[in-house]
């Protein structure tokens, strides 16, 4: 995600992955990118609600390297609440990482 990401487009991608896999991992660096990601999550909640999916978001920090510089990123694990309640955090992180948007 970036500051210029279209929240509606990202929300559609999130909703599709959550429907098929139960969760997705989004990584952002910077306030603008985080703002767009949060908007996309709010929109995606509306997209999947009719299908009985209740999205939850768990934020964590991560260290990443961008252009040779170490930066702190925020990872947003977005899951169906029903699946999140049944899995351990390590299982959810591994599953979400394999489906990162």
VOVEXGU-175089 format. One record per residue (C-alpha): x, y, z. Coordinates in steps of 0.02 Angstrom, whole numbers, padded with zeros to 5 digits, always signed. Layout:
XYZ
...
***
This chain:
+00000+00000+00000
+00053+00177-00029
-00016+00352-00004
-00077+00346-00184
-00166+00177-00169
-00350+00182-00212
-00444+00120-00056
-00590+00051-00159
-00474-00052-00269
-00374-00116-00121
-00536-00156-00027
-00596-00261-00174
-00432-00357-00175
-00439-00382+00014
-00619-00442+00007
-00578-00567-00129
-00430-00641-00036
-00524-00647+00129
-00671-00736+00046
-00557-00867-00031
-00426-00886+00106
-00495-00813+00266
-00366-00675+00287
-00237-00560+00211
-00081-00467+00269
-00053-00285+00220
+00110-00194+00256
+00126-00004+00258
+00261+00125+00291
+00207+00301+00334
+00053+00391+00393
-00022+00418+00221
-00010+00235+00174
-00083+00184+00342
-00228+00304+00315
-00267+00227+00144
-00253+00051+00217
-00375+00089+00357
-00498+00162+00232
-00481+00005+00126
-00514-00107+00276
-00671-00009+00321
-00733-00024+00142
-00689-00210+00133
-00790-00242+00293
-00942-00180+00198
-00902-00288+00047
-00892-00451+00147
-01025-00418+00280
-01169-00481+00172
-01078-00648+00160
-01074-00665+00349
-00890-00617+00365
-00842-00502+00508
-00668-00431+00477
-00547-00395+00618
-00378-00309+00603
-00225-00345+00710
-00082-00219+00688
+00100-00262+00726
+00268-00179+00693
+00397-00247+00570
+00570-00192+00517
+00592-00176+00329
+00730-00116+00214
+00686+00014+00082
+00824+00079-00033
+00956+00014+00086
+00878+00102+00236
+00796+00013+00383
+00619+00073+00415
+00480+00027+00535
+00325-00036+00447
+00154-00078+00514
+00082-00247+00466
-00106-00261+00467
-00171-00439+00481
-00350-00437+00418
-00449-00594+00457
-00625-00661+00467
-00666-00651+00653
-00729-00832+00650
-00563-00896+00584
-00460-00781+00696
-00547-00852+00850
-00501-01031+00804
-00318-01009+00756
-00162-00966+00853
-00074-00803+00816
+00073-00894+00736
-00044-00992+00622
-00135-00833+00569
+00028-00741+00535
+00096-00884+00430
-00066-00901+00332
-00086-00713+00306
+00095-00693+00251
+00067-00819+00114
-00078-00713+00048
-00004-00538+00066
-00081-00402-00043
***
